[in-house]
C-alpha cells in the first residue's frame, strides 16, 4: 500500500509513477478531498480504473476541480459507493419501485467519528446521496422533476429534503451521533412500509399483515463494488452527483 503523501510526491511522468500504475488495474484513492484531487491529476491520463473515496469535495471550489478533471480524464472514474451494489439495497429498491402513491423516504445516518479535515455531516451524507442518485435513476426522473425543497443545519446535524416529481419525498438526516446509525424508513400514504438497517444488513418488510425481517446481506458490499468495477464500465451520473454535492456543501 502507498500513502497519499508519498503518492502525491511522485511526478506523473516519473518511472516510479509508471511502475506503480503498471502493478494495478484498479486504484482506490482513500484520502482527503484535497489530496484526492492531486492524486486524480496524476492519474487522469492513465488507462486505469480509479475509485474516488467519499466525500469527493467539501466546498464548491473542490467540486469545480473534480468536475474539470473528470471531463478531461482518460481513466475510468468510479465512486466509492459499496451500498449501491449491496444485496440489501437491491431488495430495498424492489420495494421502493413497487410503491404507487405518496411515498416518503426518511434516512438517518451518523457516527461518533470526527475528522480534522471536514465535519461529520460531510462524512456521512454521501452514503445516502449515492443511494438517492441510484433511486432517481431507477424511477427515470429527469432533473426538472428533482429539487431540494428544504435544508436545515445545526452544529452537528444536517437535514435535506428533496421532492422527486409530485409524489416522492426524500429526507436525508446525517451528522454526529454517539453510536453508528444507518437506517431508512419508507412510508406509503403515511403508513410504514419498510425499514432498512445498513449496519446489521436487515430489511423489515411491513407491507403485509405481519412484519417480516430478513438479514439479506450475504457478502461484503465492498467486494460486490470491486467486482462491479472490475467487470463494468462506469455508470456514474456525474451531472446528478455534482448537483447533490453542491446542495450539500452549500448547506454546510
N, C-alpha and C positions, 0 to 999 in steps of 0.2 A: 504494500500500500504506500502511496506517496501523499505527503501532506499538501494542503493548499498552498502553504508558504513556499515549499520547495518547488512545487509545480509552477507557480507564478514566477519563480526566479529563472525558469528556463526560457530561452529565446525560442520563438516559434519556428525558426529556421535552423536551430542547432541540431547536431547529431544526437544529443541526449533526448531532445524532444521527439525527434523522428523515431528513435529506438523505443521510447516509451509508448508512442501511439501504435507502433507495429505489434506490440505484445497483446493488445486488447482490441476486441471488436466493439465492445460497449464500454463507454466511460461515464460513470455516475459521479457528478460533481456534488459533493456534500460539504458545503461551506456557507459562509455568509453571502448575501446577495452581491456585495461589492467584489469579493474575491471570486465569486462565481462568474461575474461579468468579465473579469480579467482572464479567467480560465477559458471561457467561451470565445473570447477574442483570439486566443491561441489555437483553438480547435476548429474555428469556423471554416477553414479551408481544407480540413481533412475529410477523408471518406469514411467517417466513423458515425456510430450511433451514440448520441450524447443525451443523458438524462439529467435534467435540471432539478435540484432539490427545492422544496418549498421553504420559505417564500422566495419567489424569483425576484421580488422587488419590495422595497419598503417605502418608496416615495415615487412621485411622478417622473422625476429625472431618471431614476433607475429603470423604470418601465420603458422610457423612450430609448435608453441604451440597449436594453434587451430586444426590444421590437426591431430596431435597426439591424442588430446583429443577426437576428433570426431571418429577416427578409433577405439578407445578403449572404447567408451561410450556405456552404456546400454540404456540411454534415447534416445528418438527420436528427432532429431535436425532439425529445420527448419530455413529459413531465413526470416527476416522482409522485404518482397517484395510485399507490397499490390498492386502495379500497375500491377503486373503479373496476378493477379486474377480479374482485373477490367473488366467491360463491354467494356470500351474504348479500352483496349489492345486486347480483344477478337475480336472486329470488325476490328481494325487496322491490326491485324495479318492475317485476311482473305484477305485483300488487298495485303499485303506483299507476302503471299504464292501464290497468283493468278498471280503474275507478271512473265513473261518469257522474258529474255533478260538481258541487262546490268543494274543492279539496284544499285543505290546509296542511302544510308540512312544517313541523317545528323541529329544529335541530338544537342540540346543546352539546358543546364540546369545550374541553379545557383541561388544565392540569396545573401542578404547582411549579413546574419548571419555569424559571425566569432567566432569559438570556441577556447578556450585556448589550448585544448589538441591536435588539429590537424587542418590543413588548410582547407579552403573551397573546394579545389579540391578533397580532400579525403572524404569530407562530401557529395558532390553532385554526384560524378561519379558513386557510386554503384547502384543508381536507374537504370541507363541505362545499366550497366554491367549485372544486373539481367535480364533485358528485352532482351539484346543481347543473353544471355545464353539460354533463353527460345526460342528465334527465331532460334538459331542454332539447338536446339533440334527439332524444328518444320520442318526444312528443311533436317534433318537427315544427317548432315555433320559430318565427323569424325575429329579428332584433326589434322590430317595431312593436311586437307583442310582449316585450320583456323589459320591465322597468323597475328601478329601485324607487320605492314609494315612501319609505320611512327609514331613518337611521338615528341611533342614539348611542352615545359613547360616554362612559364614565371612566374613572381612573383605570380599572382593571377589567372592564367588560364592554362588549360591543353587541348591539342588536341591529341587524339589517333586514328589511322586509322587501321582498320582490313580488311584483304582480306579474303573472305569466298568463297572457290572454285575459279572458273575462272571469275564469273560474278556478284559477290556481294561485295560491298564496304560499310563499316560501319564506319562513322566518329563520334567520341564522343567528344563533346566540353563541358567543365564544369569548374566551378570556381566562383569567386566572381562576383556579379552583383548588381547594385543599386536597382533593383527590381527583384522579383522572375521570373524565366524563366524555362519553361519545355515544349519544343517544338520539334517535329520531322518533317522533310520534307523527302518525299520519291519520288525519281526520277526513271524513266524508260527511258533508251536511251537519257538522258538529259532533258526529259520532266517531269515537276512536276505532280505527280500522286495523292498525298495526303498530308495533313498537320494534325498534331495531337497536341492539346494543353492539356497537362495533368492537368493544373490548372483549366481551365474552363470546362474540360470534353468534349470538342468539337472535332469532326472529320470532316474534309473537304475532300470530295471525288471529285477529279478533273479528273477522267478517262473519263467522258462523255463530251458532248458539253458544258454543264453548270455545274459549281461547286455547289455541294450540301453540306451544313454544317448542321450537326446534333449534338445536345447535347445528348450523348449516356450513360452518367454515371447516373444511376438511384439510386444507393445506395453507401454507403461509401466503397471504396476499402479495408479499414481496416477490416470492418465487413465481406466482402467476403473472405479475407485472413483467418480470425479467423474461419469462417465456414469450409473452406477447411482443416485447421489444425485439427479441432475437429473431422472431419469425414474421413480423409485420412491419409495414411502413407506418410512419407516424400519422395518427388521426386527430391530432390536437387542433381544435378550432381556435387559432390564435387570436382572431378578432374578438371572440367572446371572452377568452381568458384575459386579455388585456383590458376589456371593458370591466370585468369583475374586479381585477386588481386595482384599477383606477378608482372604482367605487370604494374599495377597501381603504386604500391609503388616504384618500380624501376625507374619509370618515374619521380615521385615526388622527 
